[in-house]
Amino acid sequence: MYETPFQAENLGAYAFLVTGGAGFIGSHIVEYLLRHGAGKVRVLDNCATGFEQNLAPFAGNPRFEFIRGDIREPEDCRRACTGIHFVSHQAALGSVPRSIHDPVTTNAVNVGGFLNILVAARDAGVQRLVYAASSSTYGDSQKLPKVEPEIGRPLSPYAVTKYVNELYADVFARTYGMKLVGLRYFNVFGPRQSPEGAYAAVIPLLARSILTGTRPVIHGDGEQTRDFTFVANAVQANLKALFAPEAATNQVYNVAVGDRTSLNQLFTLLKSAAGSDVEPIYVAPRPGDIRDSLADISKARQLLGYQPAVRIAEGLRLTLEWFKKLDN
C-alpha cells in the first residue's frame, strides 16, 4: 500500500515488543518490522481497543508472537519484555471524551500501565523504549506552531496522563540510565483506524459517513485546525527513534507533517476524493478539545532524520481505499 522510508541496521538481529500491537498504529509497526526481517516481533495487547484481525496476516509467521495480556498487570509486562531488545510502547486508552467520562480507567491504563512497562523494560535490560506521547500535552498553549519545550495546562484527563508519561520517562532515564524516546503524535490517521464506538476519531467517522451517504457530525464550526498525520509517517518516526544516535534519546519529539487543515477543509477533501455531495451536521464543540494545532517538526527532522513521506491528500486517498475494501 505504501512504504515507509527507513533504512535500519540489520533488524534480523533484534527482538521487538510492540505493546498495543493489535491496535491501529501498533499493527502498522508490527507489519513493517516483520516485512523487513525483524528477528522477532512480540505483541502485548488485551484487545480492548485493538483487534486480533489486525494481526491475522502475521499469525503463521514463526517470527511473530502474540501475548493476550494487559499492561495494568505487572506480570504480563514482565513476561512480554523478557528477551526483548527494543520496545515500541503504543498501548494506551485514547480519546479526550473517553477520559472526561472515565478518568479513573484512563489513568490506570495510561499512567499505571506505562509505569509497569517501564519497570519491566528496565528489569529486562531493554536497550531502548520508544513510547507514544501526544500533542494533547500542549494543552491551552496558544502558540503556533507547537515546539517541544513550550506546553500549556492540560485540558483533559487524557492530556494529564500523556504528560505524566513524559515525566516518568525523564525520571527513569535519569535514575536508571534507560534510553527512552517520546513521540508526540498529532492526529494520526489511516487504514485500520476504527470508525466504531462512541470515541472514534474524526477521519474514520467522516470517511464512513461519506461512503455510506449519511450526514456526519462535526463538533463546533469546523474551522478548528489540526496537523493530520498519516500512519506511515508515525511508523517511520518510531523506527527512526528506535535506532537514532544515543544523543537523540531521552527527549520528546513532535510527529506530524507541519501542515494545518481545518475540519471543513478535511471534509471537502474527503468528499472530493469519494465523489460525494453529502453535507455535515454541525453541533456544539466538545469539552477538552483544543481549537488549533500545528507542529514544528524541525527537531525530529534534525535529530531523528524524520521526513514525513505522505501528505494529507494522499493519506486520505489511501484511507478511503481501505474503507471501500472494508465495506465490500
C-alpha positions in Angstrom: 0.0 0.0 0.0 2.8 2.4 0.9 6.4 2.2 2.0 8.0 3.9 5.0 11.4 5.4 4.0 13.6 4.0 6.7 16.8 2.0 6.4 17.9 0.4 9.7 20.7 -1.8 10.6 20.0 -5.5 10.4 16.6 -5.9 12.0 17.1 -9.6 12.0 19.5 -9.3 14.9 16.8 -8.0 17.3 13.7 -8.9 19.2 11.0 -6.2 19.4 8.0 -5.8 21.6 5.0 -3.7 20.4 2.5 -3.0 23.1 -0.9 -2.3 21.7 0.2 -4.1 18.6 -3.3 -5.2 17.7 -4.3 -1.5 17.5 -4.3 1.0 14.8 -0.7 2.4 14.9 0.8 -0.7 16.6 -0.3 -3.1 13.9 1.3 -1.0 11.3 4.6 -1.0 13.2 4.3 -4.8 13.6 3.7 -5.1 9.8 6.7 -3.0 9.0 9.1 -4.9 11.3 8.0 -8.3 10.0 8.1 -7.3 6.4 11.7 -6.0 6.8 13.0 -9.1 8.5 12.9 -8.4 12.3 14.3 -11.3 14.2 11.3 -11.5 16.5 8.2 -9.4 16.9 6.1 -9.9 20.1 2.8 -8.1 20.7 1.2 -7.5 24.1 -2.4 -6.4 23.8 -5.7 -7.1 25.6 -7.7 -6.1 22.5 -9.8 -3.6 24.5 -9.5 -1.1 21.6 -7.4 -3.2 19.2 -8.5 -6.1 17.1 -7.0 -9.5 16.6 -8.0 -9.3 12.9 -5.3 -6.7 12.5 -2.7 -9.4 13.5 -4.3 -12.2 11.4 -1.9 -11.7 8.5 1.1 -12.4 10.8 -0.3 -15.4 12.6 1.6 -18.0 10.6 4.9 -16.2 10.8 7.4 -18.0 13.0 9.0 -14.7 14.0 5.7 -13.4 15.4 4.3 -13.9 18.9 1.0 -12.6 20.3 0.5 -12.4 24.1 -3.0 -11.5 25.2 -2.4 -9.5 28.3 -2.9 -6.2 30.0 -0.3 -3.5 30.7 -2.1 -2.9 34.0 -0.8 -6.3 35.1 2.9 -6.2 36.1 3.4 -9.9 35.4 2.1 -9.6 31.8 4.6 -6.8 31.3 7.5 -8.8 32.7 6.6 -11.7 30.5 6.3 -9.5 27.4 9.7 -7.8 28.0 11.7 -10.9 28.6 14.4 -11.4 25.9 13.5 -8.1 24.1 16.0 -5.6 22.8 13.6 -2.8 21.7 10.1 -1.8 22.9 7.6 0.3 20.9 5.0 1.2 23.5 1.7 2.0 21.7 -0.7 0.6 24.3 -3.0 3.3 25.7 -6.6 4.3 26.2 -7.1 7.1 23.8 -9.8 9.8 23.3 -10.2 13.0 25.2 -14.0 12.5 25.6 -13.5 9.0 27.0 -11.1 10.4 29.6 -13.6 13.0 30.6 -16.2 10.3 31.0 -14.0 7.8 32.8 -10.8 9.4 34.1 -10.0 6.6 36.5 -9.7 3.9 33.8 -7.8 6.2 31.5 -5.3 6.9 34.3 -5.0 3.2 35.2 -4.1 2.3 31.7 -2.1 5.2 30.5 -0.1 6.0 33.7 -0.2 2.7 35.7 0.3 0.7 32.6 3.1 2.8 31.3 4.9 2.6 34.7 4.6 -1.2 34.6 6.2 -1.3 31.1 9.0 1.0 32.2 9.8 -1.2 35.2 9.6 -4.4 33.2 11.8 -3.0 30.4 14.3 -1.7 33.0 14.5 -5.1 34.7 14.7 -7.0 31.4 17.6 -4.8 30.2 15.8 -3.5 27.2 18.2 -1.4 25.1 15.6 1.3 24.1 12.0 2.1 24.6 10.0 4.4 22.3 6.6 5.5 23.6 3.5 7.2 22.1 3.2 10.6 23.6 0.6 13.1 22.5 0.1 16.6 21.1 -2.6 16.9 23.8 0.3 17.8 26.1 0.4 21.3 24.7 -3.0 21.9 26.4 -4.1 25.5 26.4 -0.9 26.9 24.9 -1.9 29.3 22.1 1.4 29.3 20.4 1.6 28.0 16.8 3.5 26.1 15.6 3.9 23.9 18.7 7.5 23.5 19.8 8.5 20.8 22.3 9.7 22.9 25.2 6.7 25.1 25.4 3.5 23.5 26.7 0.4 24.8 28.5 -2.0 23.5 31.1 -3.7 20.1 30.2 -7.3 20.4 29.0 -8.4 16.8 29.8 -7.6 13.8 32.0 -6.1 12.1 28.9 -3.7 15.0 28.4 -2.7 14.7 32.0 -1.9 11.0 31.6 0.3 11.6 28.5 2.2 14.4 30.2 2.8 12.2 33.2 4.3 9.6 30.8 6.8 12.1 29.8 7.7 12.9 33.4 8.1 9.3 34.3 10.3 8.7 31.2 12.5 11.6 32.2 12.9 10.3 35.8 13.6 6.7 34.6 16.2 7.9 32.2 18.0 9.9 34.9 17.5 7.5 37.7 18.1 4.1 35.9 20.1 5.1 32.8 17.4 4.0 30.4 17.2 5.1 26.8 13.8 6.4 26.1 12.1 8.5 23.3 8.7 10.1 23.4 6.8 10.8 20.2 4.1 13.4 20.4 1.6 12.2 17.8 -0.5 14.8 16.0 -3.9 13.4 14.9 -2.6 10.2 13.3 -5.0 8.6 10.7 -5.1 5.9 8.1 -6.2 2.3 7.4 -7.2 0.2 10.4 -8.4 3.2 12.4 -11.8 2.1 13.6 -14.9 4.2 13.0 -16.9 2.2 15.6 -17.8 3.2 19.1 -18.6 6.4 20.9 -14.9 7.6 20.9 -13.9 7.0 17.3 -11.6 9.6 15.7 -12.8 12.2 13.3 -11.4 10.9 10.0 -12.8 7.3 10.1 -16.1 8.8 11.2 -16.2 11.2 8.3 -14.9 8.6 5.8 -17.6 6.0 6.8 -20.4 8.6 6.7 -19.3 9.9 3.2 -19.0 6.4 1.8 -22.4 5.4 3.2 -24.1 8.6 2.2 -25.1 9.6 5.7 -24.6 13.1 7.1 -21.6 13.2 9.6 -21.5 15.3 12.7 -18.8 18.0 13.1 -18.4 19.4 16.6 -18.0 23.2 16.5 -18.0 25.4 13.4 -15.5 23.2 11.5 -12.9 25.9 11.4 -10.7 24.3 14.1 -7.5 23.1 12.7 -5.3 20.0 13.1 -2.0 18.7 11.8 -3.3 15.5 10.4 -0.6 12.8 10.1 -0.8 9.7 8.0 0.1 6.5 9.9 3.1 5.7 7.6 4.8 8.9 9.0 4.2 7.7 12.6 5.7 4.3 11.7 8.7 6.0 10.2 9.2 8.1 13.3 9.0 5.0 15.6 11.7 3.1 13.6 14.0 6.1 13.4 13.6 6.8 17.1 14.4 3.1 17.9 17.7 3.4 16.0 18.6 7.1 16.4 22.0 8.1 17.8 22.2 7.9 21.6 22.4 11.7 21.8 18.8 11.8 20.4 17.4 9.7 23.3 15.7 10.8 26.5 13.8 13.6 24.6 10.3 14.1 23.1 9.6 14.9 19.5 6.6 16.2 17.5 5.4 13.7 15.0 3.3 15.4 12.3 3.5 16.9 8.8 3.8 20.6 9.6 0.6 21.5 7.8 -2.6 22.9 9.3 -6.0 21.7 7.9 -9.4 22.7 9.2 -12.2 20.1 9.7 -14.1 21.8 6.9 -11.2 21.6 4.6 -10.7 18.0 5.6 -14.4 17.2 4.9 -14.1 18.9 1.4 -11.0 16.8 0.6 -12.8 13.6 1.6 -15.9 14.4 -0.3 -13.9 15.2 -3.4 -11.9 12.0 -3.2 -15.1 10.0 -2.7 -17.2 11.9 -5.3 -19.8 12.6 -2.7 -22.2 15.6 -2.2 -23.2 14.8 1.4 -23.2 17.7 3.9 -22.3 17.6 7.6 -24.3 18.5 10.6 -22.7 21.0 13.0 -23.2 20.6 16.7 -21.8 22.2 19.9 -18.0 21.9 20.4 -16.7 19.1 22.7 -15.2 19.9 26.1 -11.5 19.4 26.3 -10.8 19.9 22.6 -8.2 22.4 21.5 -9.0 25.0 18.8 -5.9 24.9 16.7 -2.9 22.6 16.3 0.2 22.8 14.2 3.5 21.1 14.8 7.1 22.3 14.4 8.8 19.1 13.3 12.3 20.6 12.9 13.6 18.8 16.0 12.5 15.4 14.7 14.0 16.2 11.3 17.3 17.2 12.8 17.9 14.6 15.5 15.9 11.6 14.2 16.2 12.1 10.5 12.4 12.1 10.3 10.9 13.1 6.9 7.1 12.8 6.6 6.6 11.0 3.3 2.8 11.0 2.9 0.8 14.3 2.9 -2.8 14.7 3.8 -4.4 14.4 0.3 -2.5 11.1 -0.5 -3.2 9.8 3.0 -6.9 10.4 2.7 -7.0 8.7 -0.7 -5.3 5.6 0.8 -7.6 5.7 3.8 -10.7 5.9 1.7 -9.5 3.0 -0.5 -9.1 0.9 2.7 -12.6 1.8 3.9 -14.1 0.9 0.5 -12.5 -2.6 0.6 -13.6 -3.0 4.2 -17.2 -2.3 3.2 -17.2 -4.6 0.2 
